[in-house]
Amino acid sequence: MSSITVVYQRLGFNPFKMTTAICVFVASFLSATSWAANSADEALSDLQHQWAHIYYELDEDQQEESFDKLLDTVDSYLKQYPKNANLYAWSGIIKSTAAGTKGGLGALKLVKQAKKDLEESLEYDATALQGSAYTSLGILHLRVPGWPVAFGSNKKAKEFLDKALAINPDGIDPNYFYGQYLVEEKQFDEARKYFNKALAAKDRPNRPLADSGRREEIRLALKEIEGAGR
């Protein structure tokens, strides 16, 4: 395995993620829903549900192909609803996550595209989806290697995550990912506080699978801290 492939294995949003049971879900359904949305809101909901299904319910050996199909769906929605901050934010989220299923130059290309899409979302509306683009840019900078390989920066990660928390201080995602940043900085007691705050966050409307999966990740993150005697 090449060194760059090993580096890009770190690109997934969740270093503690464990695979759940395989869900029987044919690929044709993913492509069939691409043109089903009658509004930008329906398109957004479709992307959120497909992402959660692939990320939390599919086995790892199914994820790369499924994300590739979802990326086609993303492109079709962006053409259908251009300059939509919500869809650009989710395009960045999906591309970031998809990069974690790939290695080498394929991952590098996706994370650069994700960064561009998230920055474009901020240009259209920095507060869209309660600052989700800031959250995603923060974790992207945290997980991506730095120069000369890519653009990762813990300093930038903190700047973006701070902005996300300012917009959505009680949200499950900004608190969880800020906790991850603190783990990287070896501030384990502070990380625990943010993980627990994320765990106590209110459920998000129409996103039960994402909330359930995220809470499992938070519990695993807390166990990781405790297991290391921190």
GINOR-V569536 format. One record per pair of residues at least 24 apart in sequence whose C-alpha atoms are under 7 Angstrom apart, sorted by the first residue. I is the first residue (numbers start at 1). J is the second residue. If there is no record, write none. Layout:
BEGIN
i->[I,I]
j->[J,J]
END
This chain:
BEGIN
i->[4,5,5,8,8,8,8,9,9,10,10,11,11,11,11,12,12,12,13,16,16,16,17,19,19,20,20,21,22,22,22,23,23,27,30,30,31,34,40,43,44,51,52,52,56,63,64,64,64,67,83,85,85,85,85,85,86,86,86,88,88,88,88,89,89,89,89,89,91,92,92,93,130,130,131,131,131,132,134,134,134,134,135,135,135,135,139,142,170,171,171,172,172,172,173,176,188,188,192]
j->[104,103,104,100,103,104,107,100,103,100,143,99,100,143,144,97,99,100,97,217,220,221,217,59,60,56,57,57,57,58,59,57,58,66,69,70,69,73,81,77,87,94,209,210,213,101,98,101,102,98,124,121,122,124,125,128,121,128,129,117,118,120,121,117,118,121,132,133,117,117,118,136,167,168,164,167,168,164,160,161,163,164,160,161,164,174,177,181,201,198,201,198,199,201,198,218,225,230,222]
END
